[in-house]
Amino acid sequence: MMMGMADKIHLEHLSHHDMNDLTYTMSAGYGIDQPIELHSHDYSMINYGAVVYSKTGLVFTYLRDYLGDTLFDQSMQNYYNEWHYKHPQPQDLRNSLEKTSGKDLGWLFDEIIPTTGQIDYAIKK
């Protein structure tokens, strides 16, 4: 049986989310991160996986954590119902999610997706 890279460096116990976090954090830590909103041919070889799959997955996990499971699921279902079999643009996703959730998602669509900015957690209360 052939072992994967995670097995070889003893990371096989990490969840899919943690592996995405590690992959993205390494790219960002080396200062080679790229925004999510690029055309596929504009990504470096290493960032295609680190950004397109890992960072994008993490960003939607952050959104789910922010909205909560129920509101996130409702927002995504409404987006799907409104846009399936059509050609939505990023602004259409934002409009749909903000309309359903009733929340300003500028932190996501202005500060994370189009930039190399990282989420900066802060405790408010």
Backbone as a ProteinNet text record, in pm:
[ID]
protein_1_A
[PRIMARY]
MMMGMADKIHLEHLSHHDMNDLTYTMSAGYGIDQPIELHSHDYSMINYGAVVYSKTGLVFTYLRDYLGDTLFDQSMQNYYNEWHYKHPQPQDLRNSLEKTSGKDLGWLFDEIIPTTGQIDYAIKK
[TERTIARY]
84.6	0	89.9	56.7	135.8	87.9	182.9	148.3	147.9	54.4	50.5	149.3	163.7	256.8	220.9	93.9	53.1	101.2	94.2	141.2	292	363.4	509.4	561.4	488.1	534.6	446.1	372	291.9	183.7	111.9	-0.8	-133	-130.5	-249.7	-366.3	-338.4	-443.8	-520.3	-470.4	-535.5	-664.4	-762.6	-888.7	-866.9	-964.1	-959.1	-946.9	-1022	-1016	-876.5	-818.7	-685.4	-578.4	-591.5	-496.2	-508.3	-631.8	-650.9	-587.8	-609.6	-553.8	-401.2	-341.9	-196.7	-142.7	-205.7	-162	-168.1	-281.2	-298	-203.5	-191.6	-106.5	39.2	83.6	221.4	240.8	147.9	156.6	155.1	63	53.2	175.2	224.4	340	466.8	478.6	594.1	573.9	455.4	428	401.9	359.1	332.2	183.9	99.6	-44.8	-94.9	-205.5	-271	-419.4	-487.7	-631.8	-711.6	-830.1	-918.4	-974.9	-997.6	-1067.1	-977.8	-892.8	-810.5	-859.5	-820.6	-845.2	-749	-788.9	-707.8	-566.6	-550.4	-416.9	-325	-378.7	-297.9	-235.8	-273.8	-217.8	-82.6	6.2	131	96.6	187.3	161.4	126.4	201.4	175.7	44.5	10.4	-110.3	-238.2	-228.5	-352.6	-422.7	-351.1	-410.8	-430.1	-330.1	-334.8	-444.6	-470.2	-571.3	-705.5	-706.6	-832.8	-908.3	-837.1	-904.2	-896.6	-779	-763	-817.1	-770.1	-812.3	-961.9	-1011.2	-1153.4	-1238.7	-1198.6	-1271.6	-1270.4	-1156.2	-1146.4	-1234.4	-1236.3	-1316.9	-1464.8	-1511.3	-1651.4	-1676.8	-1576.7	-1590.1	-1601.6	-1521.4	-1532.1	-1671.1	-1722.5	-1856.7	-1960.7	-1948.2	-2041.8	-2033	-1911.8	-1894.5	-1956.4	-1943.3	-1997.6	-2150.7	-2208.5	-2354.5	-2423.3	-2352.7	-2415.2	-2465.2	-2475.8	-2512	-2645.8	-2747.4	-2881.4	-2888.7	-2838.2	-2843.1	-2752.5	-2637.2	-2548.7	-2619.5	-2677.5	-2745.8	-2862	-2938.5	-3051.3	-3001.3	-2894	-2838.8	-2787.1	-2716.4	-2663.9	-2776.3	-2879.2	-2993.3	-3066.8	-3085.1	-3150.6	-3067.8	-2935.2	-2846.7	-2861.7	-2859.6	-2876.8	-3011.8	-3117.8	-3251.3	-3261	-3195.3	-3200.8	-3113.2	-3001.7	-2902.5	-2874.1	-2936.6	-2904.1	-2940.8	-2857.5	-2869.1	-2850.7	-2791.5	-2761.7	-2611.6	-2568	-2425.5	-2398.7	-2402.3	-2382.3	-2238	-2222.9	-2092.7	-2070.9	-1948.7	-1923.5	-2019.1	-2053.1	-2144.5	-2282.8	-2324.1	-2452.7	-2452.3	-2341.3	-2328.6	-2338.7	-2264.6	-2267.1	-2407.4	-2472.8	-2608.1	-2704.1	-2697.1	-2787.1	-2760.8	-2633.9	-2601.3	-2636.3	-2609.7	-2642.9	-2793.6	-2866	-3012	-3073.1	-3030.2	-3086.9	-3043.4	-2915.1	-2864.5	-2895.8	-2917.9	-2940.3	-2811.9	-2697.4	-2568.3	-2482.8	-2400.3	-2301.3	-2181.5	-2152.1	-2042.1	-1922.1	-1906.8	-1793.8	-1660.9	-1652.9	-1528.3	-1482.3	-1578	-1546.5	-1521.7	-1616.5	-1610.9	-1519	-1485.9	-1398	-1258.1	-1247.9	-1120.8	-1050.4	-1120.9	-1059.3	-1051.8	-1163.9	-1167	-1080.1	-1087	-1007.9	-865.3	-821.3	-691.2	-611.6	-493.6	-416	-429	-526.4	-551.5	-594.2	-559	-596.9	-699	-780.2	-878	-805.9	-837.9	-774.5	-881.1	-872.4	-971.5	-953.1	-1063.7	-1060.1	-1177.5	-1153	-1259.2	-1320.1	-1451.2	-1517.8	-1584.6	-1620.7	-1686.6	-1631.4
-116.9	0	124.1	220.2	340.9	444.9	508	608.9	746.8	833.6	970.8	1055.8	1181.3	1273.3	1293.9	1306.1	1326.2	1211.4	1088.4	972.3	977.9	1019.6	1022.2	1123.4	1231.3	1332.9	1335.5	1228.9	1204.9	1310.4	1345.1	1437.1	1368.2	1235.7	1161	1176.8	1221.3	1237.7	1369.4	1460.2	1589.8	1577.9	1658	1660.5	1730.8	1718.2	1785.8	1936.7	1990	2133.9	2173.5	2096.7	2129.1	2119.1	2022.7	2012.1	2133.6	2179.3	2300	2419.9	2429.9	2541	2539	2423.5	2410.5	2447.4	2397.3	2426.3	2575.4	2636.3	2779.6	2862.6	2829.2	2905	2902.3	2789.6	2782.1	2877	2879.9	2969.3	3114.8	3148.8	3286.7	3323.1	3229.4	3254.2	3284.1	3223.8	3250.7	3374.3	3438.4	3559.3	3533.8	3412.8	3381.1	3356.6	3392.4	3378.6	3464	3422.8	3499.2	3510	3614.5	3628.7	3511.3	3490.8	3384.8	3419.9	3546.8	3589.4	3604.3	3511	3516.1	3413.1	3430.2	3326.8	3212	3093.5	2976.2	2983.3	3039.1	3044.2	3146.7	3231.6	3332.2	3281.5	3161.8	3107.5	3042.1	3058.2	2982.6	2835.6	2748.6	2605.2	2568.3	2620.7	2586.2	2646.3	2764.8	2830.5	2778.5	2708.7	2656	2568.8	2480.2	2397.2	2472.3	2550.7	2620.4	2724.7	2792.1	2897.7	2846.3	2788.3	2747.7	2647.8	2553	2452.6	2484.3	2503.9	2519.1	2651.5	2762.7	2894.4	2916.1	2878.5	2897.2	2815.1	2692.3	2609.4	2670.4	2722.6	2786.3	2909.8	2989.1	3111.3	3078.3	2973.3	2935.7	2871.1	2810.1	2761.1	2878.9	2983.6	3104.8	3165.4	3169.4	3224.3	3140.7	3008.5	2921.4	2946.6	2959.3	2986.8	3121.3	3219.9	3354.2	3354.6	3287.8	3287.9	3182.4	3076.8	2962.3	2866	2740	2636	2662	2696.2	2711	2826.2	2943.1	3059.3	3040.6	2977.6	2949.1	2857.5	2748.6	2654	2721.8	2802	2873.7	2971.1	3042.5	3139.1	3070.2	2960.5	2888.6	2824.6	2775.1	2716.2	2822.9	2941.2	3050.1	3094.1	3099.3	3132.9	3029.9	2903.9	2798.7	2812.1	2829.6	2839.7	2957.9	3067	3186.7	3174.6	3103.4	3108.1	2976.5	2865.5	2741.2	2752.7	2693.9	2696.7	2836.6	2926.5	3061.6	3083.9	3204.3	3237.2	3350	3317.8	3423.2	3472.1	3593.3	3656.1	3666.5	3696.4	3707.7	3805.2	3915.6	4011.8	3950.8	3859.3	3791.9	3703.9	3635.9	3555.5	3645.6	3754.2	3846.9	3900.9	3948.3	4004.5	3902.3	3780.3	3675.5	3640.7	3622.3	3587.3	3699.7	3823.2	3936.4	3954.5	3934.1	3947.6	3844.1	3720.5	3613.9	3625.1	3654	3656.4	3786.6	3893.6	4023.6	4082.7	4032.1	4076.2	4139.7	4235.5	4295.8	4202.1	4149.6	4055	4118.8	4250.3	4321.9	4266.1	4219	4161.2	4044.3	3972	3856.1	3896	3970.6	3999.9	4116.4	4203.4	4316.9	4298.7	4230.1	4224.3	4088.6	3982.5	3849.1	3792.4	3780.4	3712.8	3781.5	3914.7	3976.1	4015.7	3978.6	4023.2	3904.3	3934.9	3834.2	3857.1	3940.9	3964	3836	3826.8	3710	3751.9	3659.8	3690.3	3717	3829.5	3871.2	3862.1	3757.3	3735.5	3837	3881.5	3970.4	3935.4	3937.4	3912.6	4047.2	4059.2	4185.4	4188.2	4071.5	4065.7	3948.5
0	0	0	-84.5	-96.9	5	72.6	173	109.1	154.1	108.1	185.4	143.4	208	355.2	387.6	527.3	615.5	564.1	639.8	661.5	559.6	566	666.6	686.4	782.6	907.6	926.5	1047.3	1070.9	965.6	976.5	945.3	937.5	898.9	995.8	1117.3	1217.3	1202.4	1118.1	1102.8	1021.8	1058.9	984.6	850.6	763.4	633.3	654.1	747.5	778.6	826.3	915.7	967.4	859.1	768.6	658	565.7	539.9	459.6	528.8	658.5	735.2	728.5	744.5	740	601.5	497.8	361.1	332.4	364.4	339	426.2	553.3	645.2	601.3	548.8	499.3	382	289.5	173.9	218.8	306.2	356.3	439.8	519.6	605	527.1	409.7	323.7	236.4	248.6	171.3	24.5	-9.7	-149.2	-175.7	-80.3	-92.5	-209.3	-268.3	-373.1	-339.4	-391.1	-365.6	-422.8	-369.8	-418.5	-556.4	-583.7	-704.9	-828.3	-854	-974.4	-1075.1	-1200.2	-1300.5	-1272.6	-1302.6	-1268.8	-1326.4	-1445.4	-1505.3	-1438.6	-1349.7	-1280.9	-1150.3	-1107.7	-983.5	-1008	-910	-915.8	-893.3	-928.2	-914.7	-769.9	-674.1	-534.1	-484.1	-531.2	-482.6	-544.7	-655.6	-711.9	-608.7	-545.4	-440.6	-311.2	-272.2	-143.7	-138.2	-248.5	-249.3	-299.6	-419	-480.4	-393	-335.8	-254.6	-105	-52.6	92.2	144	88.1	137.5	114.8	-2.3	-30.2	66	92	188.1	326.8	368.7	500	508.9	403.7	403.8	422.1	355.6	372.2	508.3	566.2	703.9	800.2	778	860.8	847.9	724.9	703.1	777	770.5	843	993.6	1045.1	1187.9	1225.4	1139.6	1164.8	1162.8	1063.4	1049	1135.1	1168.7	1235.1	1129.2	1166	1070	1001.5	1077.9	1021.9	922.9	960.8	872.1	750.6	770.2	657.3	557.3	606.3	517.8	445.4	517.5	456.7	349.4	378.6	283.9	158.1	174.6	59.1	-22.3	44.8	-26.3	-106.8	-48	-120.6	-240.8	-223.9	-335.5	-447.5	-410.4	-510.4	-581.1	-505.4	-564.9	-661.5	-628.6	-712.6	-837.4	-828.1	-934.8	-1007.3	-968.3	-1039	-1187.3	-1270.4	-1416.5	-1475.7	-1400.1	-1449.6	-1438.3	-1462.4	-1459.3	-1359.8	-1230.1	-1129.8	-1125	-1081.5	-1059.7	-908.3	-864	-719.5	-648.9	-714	-652	-629.9	-717	-701.4	-576.5	-550.8	-429.2	-307	-308.3	-194.8	-171.8	-278.5	-263.8	-205.6	-254.9	-207.4	-60.5	-24.8	113.6	210.1	171.4	259.6	272.7	162.4	167.1	260.7	247.4	329.6	474.9	497.1	634.9	707.6	632	694.1	752.2	708.5	763.4	653.9	695.3	606.1	601.7	484.1	468.7	400	420	362.5	408.2	532.3	583.8	496.9	439.3	356.8	211.6	153.7	11.5	-25.3	69.7	41.3	98.6	211.6	283.2	276.2	238.1	235.6	93.5	26.8	-103.4	-209.4	-226.7	-334.4	-294.1	-174.3	-124.9	-71.1	-22.9	49.3	199	237.6	379.3	448.3	573.4	652.7	756.5	799.9	901.7	1031.8	1092.3	1215.7	1326.5	1404.1	1507.9	1620.2	1677.6	1791.9	1883.1	2010.6	2107.7	2142.8	2121	2148.9	2284.9	2333.1	2463.7	2540.8
[MASK]
+++++++++++++++++++++++++++++++++++++++++++++++++++++++++++++++++++++++++++++++++++++++++++++++++++++++++++++++++++++++++++++

